[in-house]
C-alpha cells in the first residue's frame, strides 16, 4: 500500500493568504521528507479558504524543494481551461519534475468558479471536461498540422507550422505516452469511475462522503473495467480520508472531534459550502437523513479516522475490508492555524509515516502471502 497527502487546501479565510500558502508548501515539503508517496493539491479560483488557482504552478514550486514524492493535481478543472494550455502546462511540469506528475482531472467542484467562468450547467461541464481531456490526449499523441474540431473548442494550426524551425509543435510529456490520469469521485455510483475504467485511468474517492458511497466507487470501477477487458487493480484506486494520529488513543479521538480543533473548521466550511450549493446529499449516511443532521459534528464523528498508531492502522484495514482493496490511502491536510495546531498535525504526519504505514504494509504483506 502507498500513502499520500491530499490538500484542497481548507484554510481559514480570515488568515493572511501569504502565510497560509507558505504553510501549505511546508506541509508538502514535510510529506516528502517523511517518505509520503504522493502529494495532491486542488484548484480553485474564487475562495480565500482554498487559494490555489493553479496546481501546476504550486507543484512547480515544490520541484526543487522535494526529491521523490509524486506531484499530483487534485484536480485540474477542465472546463475552466483551454485544452492546449492543459497539454502544454502539464507536459512542462512533467519534464521539470523528471516525470513525477500525476494528473487528476474533473468537471470542477466550486460553484463560485462555475459562475465566474460561465459554466453553471452540470451537463455542459461534463461535456466540456470530456472534450478537453480527449483533445489534450490528441495533442500529446499526434503532431501538427492540427485540425481538431469539437463542440466547445476548435484547434487549428497549419498555416504557421514550420517543422524546420520546430514551430507549431507542442512539447510532449516526459512520461510516455502521458502522465497517469486520475478521475475524482464523490457521488454514489459516480459516472466518473466508469469513465476512468474505460479510459485506463485511476480513481480518487473523496474524504467527505460515507464509506458506503466509496464502496460504490470500487464496485462500479471493477464492473466497468471488466466490460472493457481491463483488470481492476488496487493500485489504480486512491481513497482520501481525514486521519489524525497521536500516541494516546482517547486524546487523539477527542482532538479530532473538538469544536476548537482544525477538523471542526475543515468540516464546518465544507458542510456549509456544500449545503449552499445544494449538494449535501453526498454527505448523508442514508437518503432519508434530514438535511439539518448534516453538520460539522456529524462529519467529524463519521469521516475521521483518529487514534493511536495501532488503532488507526486497524481502522484503515477495517475500512479496506468494508469498501474494497484500495492501493493508496491519502490523508487530508487541515489548516495549521499558525502555531495553534501545527505541532499536533505535523506529529500526526510523522506517526502516519513512521508507525502506521509500516503496520499496514506488514499486515497486507502477510495477507498477500496467505
Buried (B, 14 or more C-beta within 10 A) or exposed (E): BBBBBBBBBBBBBEBEEEEBBEBBBBBBBBBBBBEBBBBBBBBBBBBEBBBBBBBBEBBBBBBEEBEEBBBBBBBBBBBBBBBBEBBBBBBBBBBBBEBBBBBBBBBBBBBBBBEEBEBEEEEBBBBBBBBBBBBBBBBBEEEBEBEBEBEBBEBEBEEEBEEEEEEBBBBBBBBEEBBBBBBBBBBBEBEBBBBBBEBEBBBBBBBBBBBEBBBBBBBBBBEBBEEEEBEBEBEBBBBBBBBBBBEEBEBBBEBBBEEEBBBBBBBBBBBEBBBEEEBBEBBBBEEEBEEEEBBBBBBBEBBBBBBBBEBBBBBBBEBBEEBBBBBBBBBBBBBBBEEBBBEBBBBBBEBBBEBBBEBBBEBBEEEEEE
